[in-house]
Amino acid sequence: NLQLSGLRHLTQIRHSITTRRITVDVFRGQIGEGYSFPEPEKDARWVRPAELRHYPFSSATMRILEELSLK
């Protein structure tokens, strides 16, 4: 069971996809002690934050990653 502490609001991202308007509230928190990350699925894997720039993301996700790296 995932427990978060120190949850705080970082920013709000507004994004548009054709006729859809999306608002994303971005939060940051700490994962509680004792939580072990599950093994990734067959076609997935864990990567380090510095490696994320090598993967394709939407512009909204890139803005979220930039916010997280600045805080």
Predicted model as a PDB file, atoms N, CA, C, CB and O in Angstrom, pLDDT in the B-factor column:
MODEL        1                                                                  
ATOM      1  N   ASN A   1       0.850  -1.178   0.000  1.00 73.00           N  
ATOM      2  CA  ASN A   1       0.000   0.000   0.000  1.00 73.00           C  
ATOM      3  C   ASN A   1       0.901   1.247   0.000  1.00 73.00           C  
ATOM      4  CB  ASN A   1      -0.970  -0.005   1.236  1.00 73.00           C  
ATOM      5  O   ASN A   1       1.757   1.398   0.872  1.00 73.00           O  
ATOM      6  N   LEU A   2       0.708   2.108  -0.950  1.00 79.00           N  
ATOM      7  CA  LEU A   2       1.536   3.302  -1.092  1.00 79.00           C  
ATOM      8  C   LEU A   2       1.074   4.391  -0.132  1.00 79.00           C  
ATOM      9  CB  LEU A   2       1.497   3.817  -2.540  1.00 79.00           C  
ATOM     10  O   LEU A   2      -0.094   4.781  -0.139  1.00 79.00           O  
ATOM     11  N   GLN A   3       1.995   4.879   0.694  1.00 85.00           N  
ATOM     12  CA  GLN A   3       1.719   5.961   1.635  1.00 85.00           C  
ATOM     13  C   GLN A   3       2.558   7.170   1.228  1.00 85.00           C  
ATOM     14  CB  GLN A   3       2.028   5.527   3.112  1.00 85.00           C  
ATOM     15  O   GLN A   3       3.764   7.046   1.013  1.00 85.00           O  
ATOM     16  N   LEU A   4       1.932   8.323   1.123  1.00 87.00           N  
ATOM     17  CA  LEU A   4       2.641   9.556   0.783  1.00 87.00           C  
ATOM     18  C   LEU A   4       2.608  10.514   1.954  1.00 87.00           C  
ATOM     19  CB  LEU A   4       2.031  10.217  -0.463  1.00 87.00           C  
ATOM     20  O   LEU A   4       1.626  10.579   2.693  1.00 87.00           O  
ATOM     21  N   SER A   5       3.694  11.259   2.119  1.00 89.00           N  
ATOM     22  CA  SER A   5       3.724  12.294   3.148  1.00 89.00           C  
ATOM     23  C   SER A   5       4.325  13.558   2.544  1.00 89.00           C  
ATOM     24  CB  SER A   5       4.539  11.828   4.399  1.00 89.00           C  
ATOM     25  O   SER A   5       4.943  13.513   1.480  1.00 89.00           O  
ATOM     26  N   GLY A   6       4.145  14.658   3.213  1.00 91.00           N  
ATOM     27  CA  GLY A   6       4.706  15.926   2.753  1.00 91.00           C  
ATOM     28  C   GLY A   6       4.169  16.362   1.401  1.00 91.00           C  
ATOM     29  O   GLY A   6       4.865  17.047   0.652  1.00 91.00           O  
ATOM     30  N   LEU A   7       2.953  15.979   1.082  1.00 91.00           N  
ATOM     31  CA  LEU A   7       2.362  16.302  -0.213  1.00 91.00           C  
ATOM     32  C   LEU A   7       2.166  17.806  -0.335  1.00 91.00           C  
ATOM     33  CB  LEU A   7       1.020  15.566  -0.402  1.00 91.00           C  
ATOM     34  O   LEU A   7       1.546  18.437   0.521  1.00 91.00           O  
ATOM     35  N   ARG A   8       2.711  18.375  -1.425  1.00 91.00           N  
ATOM     36  CA  ARG A   8       2.509  19.809  -1.641  1.00 91.00           C  
ATOM     37  C   ARG A   8       2.251  20.089  -3.109  1.00 91.00           C  
ATOM     38  CB  ARG A   8       3.726  20.613  -1.152  1.00 91.00           C  
ATOM     39  O   ARG A   8       2.792  19.421  -3.991  1.00 91.00           O  
ATOM     40  N   HIS A   9       1.425  21.076  -3.355  1.00 93.00           N  
ATOM     41  CA  HIS A   9       1.055  21.475  -4.715  1.00 93.00           C  
ATOM     42  C   HIS A   9       2.200  22.266  -5.329  1.00 93.00           C  
ATOM     43  CB  HIS A   9      -0.260  22.314  -4.720  1.00 93.00           C  
ATOM     44  O   HIS A   9       2.661  23.249  -4.750  1.00 93.00           O  
ATOM     45  N   LEU A  10       2.666  21.832  -6.515  1.00 90.00           N  
ATOM     46  CA  LEU A  10       3.759  22.522  -7.189  1.00 90.00           C  
ATOM     47  C   LEU A  10       3.270  23.544  -8.204  1.00 90.00           C  
ATOM     48  CB  LEU A  10       4.651  21.522  -7.873  1.00 90.00           C  
ATOM     49  O   LEU A  10       3.713  24.693  -8.211  1.00 90.00           O  
ATOM     50  N   THR A  11       2.363  23.117  -9.049  1.00 91.00           N  
ATOM     51  CA  THR A  11       1.916  24.001 -10.119  1.00 91.00           C  
ATOM     52  C   THR A  11       0.650  23.449 -10.751  1.00 91.00           C  
ATOM     53  CB  THR A  11       3.017  24.178 -11.182  1.00 91.00           C  
ATOM     54  O   THR A  11       0.188  22.355 -10.427  1.00 91.00           O  
ATOM     55  N   GLN A  12       0.115  24.232 -11.650  1.00 94.00           N  
ATOM     56  CA  GLN A  12      -1.030  23.803 -12.436  1.00 94.00           C  
ATOM     57  C   GLN A  12      -0.650  23.984 -13.905  1.00 94.00           C  
ATOM     58  CB  GLN A  12      -2.336  24.615 -12.062  1.00 94.00           C  
ATOM     59  O   GLN A  12      -0.214  25.061 -14.311  1.00 94.00           O  
ATOM     60  N   ILE A  13      -0.817  22.931 -14.693  1.00 92.00           N  
ATOM     61  CA  ILE A  13      -0.499  22.947 -16.114  1.00 92.00           C  
ATOM     62  C   ILE A  13      -1.808  22.964 -16.893  1.00 92.00           C  
ATOM     63  CB  ILE A  13       0.384  21.719 -16.516  1.00 92.00           C  
ATOM     64  O   ILE A  13      -2.711  22.168 -16.633  1.00 92.00           O  
ATOM     65  N   ARG A  14      -1.895  23.865 -17.835  1.00 93.00           N  
ATOM     66  CA  ARG A  14      -3.053  23.882 -18.738  1.00 93.00           C  
ATOM     67  C   ARG A  14      -2.575  23.415 -20.102  1.00 93.00           C  
ATOM     68  CB  ARG A  14      -3.709  25.316 -18.823  1.00 93.00           C  
ATOM     69  O   ARG A  14      -1.558  23.884 -20.614  1.00 93.00           O  
ATOM     70  N   HIS A  15      -3.324  22.483 -20.686  1.00 89.00           N  
ATOM     71  CA  HIS A  15      -2.912  21.860 -21.940  1.00 89.00           C  
ATOM     72  C   HIS A  15      -4.133  21.689 -22.832  1.00 89.00           C  
ATOM     73  CB  HIS A  15      -2.217  20.491 -21.685  1.00 89.00           C  
ATOM     74  O   HIS A  15      -5.229  21.403 -22.351  1.00 89.00           O  
ATOM     75  N   SER A  16      -3.940  21.865 -24.118  1.00 90.00           N  
ATOM     76  CA  SER A  16      -5.038  21.692 -25.075  1.00 90.00           C  
ATOM     77  C   SER A  16      -4.680  20.620 -26.088  1.00 90.00           C  
ATOM     78  CB  SER A  16      -5.360  23.022 -25.793  1.00 90.00           C  
ATOM     79  O   SER A  16      -3.565  20.567 -26.606  1.00 90.00           O  
ATOM     80  N   ILE A  17      -5.659  19.767 -26.354  1.00 87.00           N  
ATOM     81  CA  ILE A  17      -5.543  18.765 -27.408  1.00 87.00           C  
ATOM     82  C   ILE A  17      -6.780  18.922 -28.276  1.00 87.00           C  
ATOM     83  CB  ILE A  17      -5.412  17.292 -26.826  1.00 87.00           C  
ATOM     84  O   ILE A  17      -7.888  18.596 -27.851  1.00 87.00           O  
ATOM     85  N   THR A  18      -6.596  19.413 -29.473  1.00 89.00           N  
ATOM     86  CA  THR A  18      -7.675  19.768 -30.406  1.00 89.00           C  
ATOM     87  C   THR A  18      -8.735  20.577 -29.661  1.00 89.00           C  
ATOM     88  CB  THR A  18      -8.308  18.488 -31.049  1.00 89.00           C  
ATOM     89  O   THR A  18      -8.476  21.720 -29.286  1.00 89.00           O  
ATOM     90  N   THR A  19      -9.918  20.013 -29.439  1.00 93.00           N  
ATOM     91  CA  THR A  19     -10.987  20.785 -28.779  1.00 93.00           C  
ATOM     92  C   THR A  19     -11.056  20.538 -27.270  1.00 93.00           C  
ATOM     93  CB  THR A  19     -12.330  20.445 -29.405  1.00 93.00           C  
ATOM     94  O   THR A  19     -11.927  21.089 -26.597  1.00 93.00           O  
ATOM     95  N   ARG A  20     -10.168  19.733 -26.741  1.00 92.00           N  
ATOM     96  CA  ARG A  20     -10.167  19.422 -25.303  1.00 92.00           C  
ATOM     97  C   ARG A  20      -9.236  20.360 -24.555  1.00 92.00           C  
ATOM     98  CB  ARG A  20      -9.747  17.958 -25.060  1.00 92.00           C  
ATOM     99  O   ARG A  20      -8.119  20.624 -24.999  1.00 92.00           O  
ATOM    100  N   ARG A  21      -9.696  20.857 -23.429  1.00 94.00           N  
ATOM    101  CA  ARG A  21      -8.876  21.682 -22.548  1.00 94.00           C  
ATOM    102  C   ARG A  21      -8.649  20.882 -21.273  1.00 94.00           C  
ATOM    103  CB  ARG A  21      -9.556  23.077 -22.244  1.00 94.00           C  
ATOM    104  O   ARG A  21      -9.601  20.456 -20.619  1.00 94.00           O  
ATOM    105  N   ILE A  22      -7.387  20.681 -20.927  1.00 93.00           N  
ATOM    106  CA  ILE A  22      -7.041  19.851 -19.777  1.00 93.00           C  
ATOM    107  C   ILE A  22      -6.297  20.704 -18.747  1.00 93.00           C  
ATOM    108  CB  ILE A  22      -6.175  18.627 -20.214  1.00 93.00           C  
ATOM    109  O   ILE A  22      -5.402  21.473 -19.098  1.00 93.00           O  
ATOM    110  N   THR A  23      -6.672  20.564 -17.488  1.00 95.00           N  
ATOM    111  CA  THR A  23      -5.968  21.208 -16.391  1.00 95.00           C  
ATOM    112  C   THR A  23      -5.419  20.106 -15.493  1.00 95.00           C  
ATOM    113  CB  THR A  23      -6.907  22.188 -15.595  1.00 95.00           C  
ATOM    114  O   THR A  23      -6.156  19.233 -15.037  1.00 95.00           O  
ATOM    115  N   VAL A  24      -4.099  20.162 -15.245  1.00 93.00           N  
ATOM    116  CA  VAL A  24      -3.431  19.148 -14.429  1.00 93.00           C  
ATOM    117  C   VAL A  24      -2.816  19.840 -13.217  1.00 93.00           C  
ATOM    118  CB  VAL A  24      -2.339  18.378 -15.254  1.00 93.00           C  
ATOM    119  O   VAL A  24      -2.000  20.750 -13.368  1.00 93.00           O  
ATOM    120  N   ASP A  25      -3.200  19.416 -12.027  1.00 95.00           N  
ATOM    121  CA  ASP A  25      -2.564  19.902 -10.808  1.00 95.00           C  
ATOM    122  C   ASP A  25      -1.413  18.961 -10.487  1.00 95.00           C  
ATOM    123  CB  ASP A  25      -3.583  19.989  -9.616  1.00 95.00           C  
ATOM    124  O   ASP A  25      -1.603  17.747 -10.406  1.00 95.00           O  
ATOM    125  N   VAL A  26      -0.221  19.518 -10.303  1.00 91.00           N  
ATOM    126  CA  VAL A  26       0.990  18.729 -10.074  1.00 91.00           C  
ATOM    127  C   VAL A  26       1.375  18.824  -8.597  1.00 91.00           C  
ATOM    128  CB  VAL A  26       2.161  19.221 -10.986  1.00 91.00           C  
ATOM    129  O   VAL A  26       1.494  19.916  -8.041  1.00 91.00           O  
ATOM    130  N   PHE A  27       1.568  17.660  -7.974  1.00 90.00           N  
ATOM    131  CA  PHE A  27       1.929  17.580  -6.567  1.00 90.00           C  
ATOM    132  C   PHE A  27       3.246  16.838  -6.427  1.00 90.00           C  
ATOM    133  CB  PHE A  27       0.820  16.885  -5.748  1.00 90.00           C  
ATOM    134  O   PHE A  27       3.631  16.056  -7.296  1.00 90.00           O  
ATOM    135  N   ARG A  28       3.927  17.094  -5.327  1.00 88.00           N  
ATOM    136  CA  ARG A  28       5.150  16.362  -4.998  1.00 88.00           C  
ATOM    137  C   ARG A  28       5.040  15.894  -3.554  1.00 88.00           C  
ATOM    138  CB  ARG A  28       6.430  17.250  -5.212  1.00 88.00           C  
ATOM    139  O   ARG A  28       4.544  16.625  -2.696  1.00 88.00           O  
ATOM    140  N   GLY A  29       5.500  14.688  -3.287  1.00 89.00           N  
ATOM    141  CA  GLY A  29       5.456  14.141  -1.938  1.00 89.00           C  
ATOM    142  C   GLY A  29       6.545  13.103  -1.760  1.00 89.00           C  
ATOM    143  O   GLY A  29       7.290  12.804  -2.692  1.00 89.00           O  
ATOM    144  N   GLN A  30       6.631  12.562  -0.573  1.00 89.00           N  
ATOM    145  CA  GLN A  30       7.610  11.539  -0.233  1.00 89.00           C  
ATOM    146  C   GLN A  30       6.899  10.199  -0.096  1.00 89.00           C  
ATOM    147  CB  GLN A  30       8.368  11.901   1.075  1.00 89.00           C  
ATOM    148  O   GLN A  30       5.810  10.114   0.471  1.00 89.00           O  
ATOM    149  N   ILE A  31       7.527   9.159  -0.622  1.00 88.00           N  
ATOM    150  CA  ILE A  31       6.988   7.809  -0.474  1.00 88.00           C  
ATOM    151  C   ILE A  31       7.391   7.300   0.901  1.00 88.00           C  
ATOM    152  CB  ILE A  31       7.500   6.850  -1.610  1.00 88.00           C  
ATOM    153  O   ILE A  31       8.542   7.437   1.314  1.00 88.00           O  
ATOM    154  N   GLY A  32       6.428   6.709   1.603  1.00 84.00           N  
ATOM    155  CA  GLY A  32       6.676   6.213   2.951  1.00 84.00           C  
ATOM    156  C   GLY A  32       7.713   5.105   2.996  1.00 84.00           C  
ATOM    157  O   GLY A  32       7.920   4.395   2.012  1.00 84.00           O  
ATOM    158  N   GLU A  33       8.357   4.962   4.132  1.00 84.00           N  
ATOM    159  CA  GLU A  33       9.362   3.913   4.324  1.00 84.00           C  
ATOM    160  C   GLU A  33       8.724   2.539   4.200  1.00 84.00           C  
ATOM    161  CB  GLU A  33      10.049   4.059   5.696  1.00 84.00           C  
ATOM    162  O   GLU A  33       7.552   2.340   4.522  1.00 84.00           O  
ATOM    163  N   GLY A  34       9.522   1.607   3.729  1.00 82.00           N  
ATOM    164  CA  GLY A  34       9.050   0.237   3.640  1.00 82.00           C  
ATOM    165  C   GLY A  34       8.343  -0.095   2.338  1.00 82.00           C  
ATOM    166  O   GLY A  34       8.010  -1.255   2.095  1.00 82.00           O  
ATOM    167  N   TYR A  35       8.110   0.903   1.498  1.00 83.00           N  
ATOM    168  CA  TYR A  35       7.445   0.620   0.226  1.00 83.00           C  
ATOM    169  C   TYR A  35       8.472   0.087  -0.759  1.00 83.00           C  
ATOM    170  CB  TYR A  35       6.746   1.891  -0.340  1.00 83.00           C  
ATOM    171  O   TYR A  35       9.523   0.700  -0.947  1.00 83.00           O  
ATOM    172  N   SER A  36       8.187  -1.030  -1.381  1.00 81.00           N  
ATOM    173  CA  SER A  36       9.097  -1.556  -2.399  1.00 81.00           C  
ATOM    174  C   SER A  36       8.403  -1.451  -3.752  1.00 81.00           C  
ATOM    175  CB  SER A  36       9.513  -3.040  -2.088  1.00 81.00           C  
ATOM    176  O   SER A  36       7.256  -1.865  -3.917  1.00 81.00           O  
ATOM    177  N   PHE A  37       9.115  -0.898  -4.697  1.00 77.00           N  
ATOM    178  CA  PHE A  37       8.553  -0.710  -6.027  1.00 77.00           C  
ATOM    179  C   PHE A  37       8.364  -2.065  -6.697  1.00 77.00           C  
ATOM    180  CB  PHE A  37       9.458   0.203  -6.884  1.00 77.00           C  
ATOM    181  O   PHE A  37       9.224  -2.939  -6.589  1.00 77.00           O  
ATOM    182  N   PRO A  38       7.250  -2.239  -7.385  1.00 77.00           N  
ATOM    183  CA  PRO A  38       7.020  -3.513  -8.064  1.00 77.00           C  
ATOM    184  C   PRO A  38       7.973  -3.671  -9.250  1.00 77.00           C  
ATOM    185  CB  PRO A  38       5.557  -3.616  -8.538  1.00 77.00           C  
ATOM    186  O   PRO A  38       8.472  -2.695  -9.810  1.00 77.00           O  
ATOM    187  N   GLU A  39       8.202  -4.917  -9.607  1.00 79.00           N  
ATOM    188  CA  GLU A  39       8.997  -5.177 -10.806  1.00 79.00           C  
ATOM    189  C   GLU A  39       8.208  -4.662 -12.009  1.00 79.00           C  
ATOM    190  CB  GLU A  39       9.333  -6.713 -10.955  1.00 79.00           C  
ATOM    191  O   GLU A  39       6.989  -4.820 -12.063  1.00 79.00           O  
ATOM    192  N   PRO A  40       8.894  -4.050 -12.969  1.00 77.00           N  
ATOM    193  CA  PRO A  40       8.166  -3.549 -14.138  1.00 77.00           C  
ATOM    194  C   PRO A  40       7.568  -4.696 -14.953  1.00 77.00           C  
ATOM    195  CB  PRO A  40       9.095  -2.706 -15.022  1.00 77.00           C  
ATOM    196  O   PRO A  40       8.045  -5.830 -14.917  1.00 77.00           O  
ATOM    197  N   GLU A  41       6.523  -4.363 -15.676  1.00 78.00           N  
ATOM    198  CA  GLU A  41       5.889  -5.331 -16.565  1.00 78.00           C  
ATOM    199  C   GLU A  41       6.855  -5.702 -17.687  1.00 78.00           C  
ATOM    200  CB  GLU A  41       4.564  -4.765 -17.145  1.00 78.00           C  
ATOM    201  O   GLU A  41       7.935  -5.121 -17.797  1.00 78.00           O  
ATOM    202  N   LYS A  42       6.473  -6.654 -18.509  1.00 81.00           N  
ATOM    203  CA  LYS A  42       7.328  -7.163 -19.581  1.00 81.00           C  
ATOM    204  C   LYS A  42       7.871  -6.041 -20.476  1.00 81.00           C  
ATOM    205  CB  LYS A  42       6.555  -8.166 -20.425  1.00 81.00           C  
ATOM    206  O   LYS A  42       9.062  -6.029 -20.785  1.00 81.00           O  
ATOM    207  N   ASP A  43       7.025  -5.111 -20.890  1.00 80.00           N  
ATOM    208  CA  ASP A  43       7.435  -4.062 -21.825  1.00 80.00           C  
ATOM    209  C   ASP A  43       7.653  -2.720 -21.134  1.00 80.00           C  
ATOM    210  CB  ASP A  43       6.396  -3.908 -22.917  1.00 80.00           C  
ATOM    211  O   ASP A  43       7.529  -1.673 -21.770  1.00 80.00           O  
ATOM    212  N   ALA A  44       7.973  -2.735 -19.859  1.00 80.00           N  
ATOM    213  CA  ALA A  44       8.190  -1.492 -19.111  1.00 80.00           C  
ATOM    214  C   ALA A  44       9.479  -1.622 -18.299  1.00 80.00           C  
ATOM    215  CB  ALA A  44       6.971  -1.175 -18.175  1.00 80.00           C  
ATOM    216  O   ALA A  44       9.978  -2.724 -18.069  1.00 80.00           O  
ATOM    217  N   ARG A  45       9.999  -0.483 -17.874  1.00 81.00           N  
ATOM    218  CA  ARG A  45      11.177  -0.504 -17.005  1.00 81.00           C  
ATOM    219  C   ARG A  45      11.281   0.804 -16.251  1.00 81.00           C  
ATOM    220  CB  ARG A  45      12.462  -0.760 -17.817  1.00 81.00           C  
ATOM    221  O   ARG A  45      10.747   1.829 -16.676  1.00 81.00           O  
ATOM    222  N   TRP A  46      11.978   0.756 -15.127  1.00 81.00           N  
ATOM    223  CA  TRP A  46      12.264   1.952 -14.351  1.00 81.00           C  
ATOM    224  C   TRP A  46      13.466   2.649 -14.980  1.00 81.00           C  
ATOM    225  CB  TRP A  46      12.531   1.606 -12.848  1.00 81.00           C  
ATOM    226  O   TRP A  46      14.410   1.987 -15.410  1.00 81.00           O  
ATOM    227  N   VAL A  47      13.438   3.982 -15.037  1.00 85.00           N  
ATOM    228  CA  VAL A  47      14.583   4.742 -15.536  1.00 85.00           C  
ATOM    229  C   VAL A  47      14.899   5.862 -14.560  1.00 85.00           C  
ATOM    230  CB  VAL A  47      14.305   5.311 -16.955  1.00 85.00           C  
ATOM    231  O   VAL A  47      14.036   6.307 -13.804  1.00 85.00           O  
ATOM    232  N   ARG A  48      16.139   6.308 -14.585  1.00 87.00           N  
ATOM    233  CA  ARG A  48      16.556   7.422 -13.730  1.00 87.00           C  
ATOM    234  C   ARG A  48      16.055   8.734 -14.329  1.00 87.00           C  
ATOM    235  CB  ARG A  48      18.106   7.450 -13.564  1.00 87.00           C  
ATOM    236  O   ARG A  48      15.892   8.838 -15.544  1.00 87.00           O  
ATOM    237  N   PRO A  49      15.811   9.737 -13.481  1.00 81.00           N  
ATOM    238  CA  PRO A  49      15.315  11.026 -13.999  1.00 81.00           C  
ATOM    239  C   PRO A  49      16.175  11.598 -15.126  1.00 81.00           C  
ATOM    240  CB  PRO A  49      15.243  12.034 -12.872  1.00 81.00           C  
ATOM    241  O   PRO A  49      15.639  12.178 -16.070  1.00 81.00           O  
ATOM    242  N   ALA A  50      17.490  11.446 -15.046  1.00 83.00           N  
ATOM    243  CA  ALA A  50      18.368  11.995 -16.086  1.00 83.00           C  
ATOM    244  C   ALA A  50      18.153  11.312 -17.439  1.00 83.00           C  
ATOM    245  CB  ALA A  50      19.830  11.853 -15.664  1.00 83.00           C  
ATOM    246  O   ALA A  50      18.491  11.884 -18.476  1.00 83.00           O  
ATOM    247  N   GLU A  51      17.600  10.105 -17.443  1.00 87.00           N  
ATOM    248  CA  GLU A  51      17.370   9.378 -18.686  1.00 87.00           C  
ATOM    249  C   GLU A  51      16.062   9.769 -19.383  1.00 87.00           C  
ATOM    250  CB  GLU A  51      17.369   7.898 -18.409  1.00 87.00           C  
ATOM    251  O   GLU A  51      15.858   9.422 -20.547  1.00 87.00           O  
ATOM    252  N   LEU A  52      15.191  10.475 -18.697  1.00 86.00           N  
ATOM    253  CA  LEU A  52      13.873  10.779 -19.241  1.00 86.00           C  
ATOM    254  C   LEU A  52      13.930  11.591 -20.528  1.00 86.00           C  
ATOM    255  CB  LEU A  52      13.065  11.519 -18.221  1.00 86.00           C  
ATOM    256  O   LEU A  52      13.031  11.496 -21.364  1.00 86.00           O  
ATOM    257  N   ARG A  53      14.985  12.391 -20.690  1.00 82.00           N  
ATOM    258  CA  ARG A  53      15.070  13.221 -21.899  1.00 82.00           C  
ATOM    259  C   ARG A  53      15.235  12.391 -23.163  1.00 82.00           C  
ATOM    260  CB  ARG A  53      16.227  14.194 -21.781  1.00 82.00           C  
ATOM    261  O   ARG A  53      15.074  12.916 -24.266  1.00 82.00           O  
ATOM    262  N   HIS A  54      15.553  11.100 -23.028  1.00 88.00           N  
ATOM    263  CA  HIS A  54      15.728  10.221 -24.174  1.00 88.00           C  
ATOM    264  C   HIS A  54      14.423   9.568 -24.635  1.00 88.00           C  
ATOM    265  CB  HIS A  54      16.733   9.155 -23.840  1.00 88.00           C  
ATOM    266  O   HIS A  54      14.428   8.783 -25.583  1.00 88.00           O  
ATOM    267  N   TYR A  55      13.315   9.884 -23.977  1.00 89.00           N  
ATOM    268  CA  TYR A  55      12.031   9.258 -24.281  1.00 89.00           C  
ATOM    269  C   TYR A  55      11.031  10.289 -24.779  1.00 89.00           C  
ATOM    270  CB  TYR A  55      11.479   8.540 -23.048  1.00 89.00           C  
ATOM    271  O   TYR A  55      11.073  11.447 -24.363  1.00 89.00           O  
ATOM    272  N   PRO A  56      10.128   9.876 -25.671  1.00 92.00           N  
ATOM    273  CA  PRO A  56       9.122  10.812 -26.179  1.00 92.00           C  
ATOM    274  C   PRO A  56       7.988  11.016 -25.165  1.00 92.00           C  
ATOM    275  CB  PRO A  56       8.551  10.305 -27.515  1.00 92.00           C  
ATOM    276  O   PRO A  56       7.406  10.049 -24.673  1.00 92.00           O  
ATOM    277  N   PHE A  57       7.689  12.247 -24.869  1.00 90.00           N  
ATOM    278  CA  PHE A  57       6.588  12.602 -23.976  1.00 90.00           C  
ATOM    279  C   PHE A  57       5.776  13.710 -24.613  1.00 90.00           C  
ATOM    280  CB  PHE A  57       7.110  13.037 -22.581  1.00 90.00           C  
ATOM    281  O   PHE A  57       6.267  14.435 -25.478  1.00 90.00           O  
ATOM    282  N   SER A  58       4.541  13.836 -24.187  1.00 88.00           N  
ATOM    283  CA  SER A  58       3.716  14.954 -24.651  1.00 88.00           C  
ATOM    284  C   SER A  58       4.292  16.252 -24.090  1.00 88.00           C  
ATOM    285  CB  SER A  58       2.221  14.773 -24.219  1.00 88.00           C  
ATOM    286  O   SER A  58       5.068  16.235 -23.134  1.00 88.00           O  
ATOM    287  N   SER A  59       3.909  17.365 -24.688  1.00 88.00           N  
ATOM    288  CA  SER A  59       4.405  18.656 -24.194  1.00 88.00           C  
ATOM    289  C   SER A  59       3.932  18.913 -22.767  1.00 88.00           C  
ATOM    290  CB  SER A  59       3.943  19.799 -25.116  1.00 88.00           C  
ATOM    291  O   SER A  59       4.656  19.530 -21.986  1.00 88.00           O  
ATOM    292  N   ALA A  60       2.738  18.456 -22.412  1.00 90.00           N  
ATOM    293  CA  ALA A  60       2.248  18.633 -21.038  1.00 90.00           C  
ATOM    294  C   ALA A  60       3.112  17.845 -20.055  1.00 90.00           C  
ATOM    295  CB  ALA A  60       0.769  18.186 -20.925  1.00 90.00           C  
ATOM    296  O   ALA A  60       3.463  18.356 -18.992  1.00 90.00           O  
ATOM    297  N   THR A  61       3.454  16.615 -20.403  1.00 89.00           N  
ATOM    298  CA  THR A  61       4.308  15.799 -19.534  1.00 89.00           C  
ATOM    299  C   THR A  61       5.686  16.421 -19.411  1.00 89.00           C  
ATOM    300  CB  THR A  61       4.420  14.364 -20.070  1.00 89.00           C  
ATOM    301  O   THR A  61       6.265  16.422 -18.324  1.00 89.00           O  
ATOM    302  N   MET A  62       6.227  16.951 -20.506  1.00 88.00           N  
ATOM    303  CA  MET A  62       7.537  17.605 -20.452  1.00 88.00           C  
ATOM    304  C   MET A  62       7.502  18.805 -19.508  1.00 88.00           C  
ATOM    305  CB  MET A  62       7.978  18.049 -21.862  1.00 88.00           C  
ATOM    306  O   MET A  62       8.457  19.031 -18.765  1.00 88.00           O  
ATOM    307  N   ARG A  63       6.424  19.568 -19.527  1.00 89.00           N  
ATOM    308  CA  ARG A  63       6.295  20.715 -18.624  1.00 89.00           C  
ATOM    309  C   ARG A  63       6.232  20.251 -17.169  1.00 89.00           C  
ATOM    310  CB  ARG A  63       5.039  21.542 -18.976  1.00 89.00           C  
ATOM    311  O   ARG A  63       6.806  20.893 -16.290  1.00 89.00           O  
ATOM    312  N   ILE A  64       5.549  19.158 -16.914  1.00 89.00           N  
ATOM    313  CA  ILE A  64       5.484  18.605 -15.554  1.00 89.00           C  
ATOM    314  C   ILE A  64       6.873  18.154 -15.111  1.00 89.00           C  
ATOM    315  CB  ILE A  64       4.481  17.416 -15.485  1.00 89.00           C  
ATOM    316  O   ILE A  64       7.285  18.447 -13.989  1.00 89.00           O  
ATOM    317  N   LEU A  65       7.598  17.448 -15.971  1.00 88.00           N  
ATOM    318  CA  LEU A  65       8.951  16.989 -15.631  1.00 88.00           C  
ATOM    319  C   LEU A  65       9.870  18.167 -15.369  1.00 88.00           C  
ATOM    320  CB  LEU A  65       9.525  16.117 -16.756  1.00 88.00           C  
ATOM    321  O   LEU A  65      10.704  18.107 -14.466  1.00 88.00           O  
ATOM    322  N   GLU A  66       9.734  19.240 -16.140  1.00 86.00           N  
ATOM    323  CA  GLU A  66      10.549  20.445 -15.910  1.00 86.00           C  
ATOM    324  C   GLU A  66      10.222  21.047 -14.548  1.00 86.00           C  
ATOM    325  CB  GLU A  66      10.312  21.495 -17.032  1.00 86.00           C  
ATOM    326  O   GLU A  66      11.130  21.447 -13.818  1.00 86.00           O  
ATOM    327  N   GLU A  67       8.949  21.117 -14.198  1.00 83.00           N  
ATOM    328  CA  GLU A  67       8.561  21.652 -12.881  1.00 83.00           C  
ATOM    329  C   GLU A  67       9.156  20.810 -11.762  1.00 83.00           C  
ATOM    330  CB  GLU A  67       7.024  21.702 -12.742  1.00 83.00           C  
ATOM    331  O   GLU A  67       9.684  21.347 -10.788  1.00 83.00           O  
ATOM    332  N   LEU A  68       9.070  19.496 -11.900  1.00 82.00           N  
ATOM    333  CA  LEU A  68       9.584  18.610 -10.866  1.00 82.00           C  
ATOM    334  C   LEU A  68      11.093  18.726 -10.713  1.00 82.00           C  
ATOM    335  CB  LEU A  68       9.209  17.182 -11.173  1.00 82.00           C  
ATOM    336  O   LEU A  68      11.608  18.598  -9.602  1.00 82.00           O  
ATOM    337  N   SER A  69      11.805  18.962 -11.796  1.00 80.00           N  
ATOM    338  CA  SER A  69      13.259  19.074 -11.705  1.00 80.00           C  
ATOM    339  C   SER A  69      13.698  20.405 -11.121  1.00 80.00           C  
ATOM    340  CB  SER A  69      13.881  18.889 -13.069  1.00 80.00           C  
ATOM    341  O   SER A  69      14.814  20.519 -10.614  1.00 80.00           O  
ATOM    342  N   LEU A  70      12.828  21.423 -11.184  1.00 62.00           N  
ATOM    343  CA  LEU A  70      13.175  22.739 -10.663  1.00 62.00           C  
ATOM    344  C   LEU A  70      12.900  22.857  -9.169  1.00 62.00           C  
ATOM    345  CB  LEU A  70      12.411  23.807 -11.409  1.00 62.00           C  
ATOM    346  O   LEU A  70      13.462  23.735  -8.515  1.00 62.00           O  
ATOM    347  N   LYS A  71      12.064  22.012  -8.624  1.00 56.00           N  
ATOM    348  CA  LYS A  71      11.637  22.149  -7.230  1.00 56.00           C  
ATOM    349  C   LYS A  71      12.403  21.206  -6.329  1.00 56.00           C  
ATOM    350  CB  LYS A  71      10.142  21.891  -7.099  1.00 56.00           C  
ATOM    351  O   LYS A  71      12.175  21.185  -5.119  1.00 56.00           O  
TER     352      LYS A  71                                                      
ENDMDL                                                                          
END                                                                             
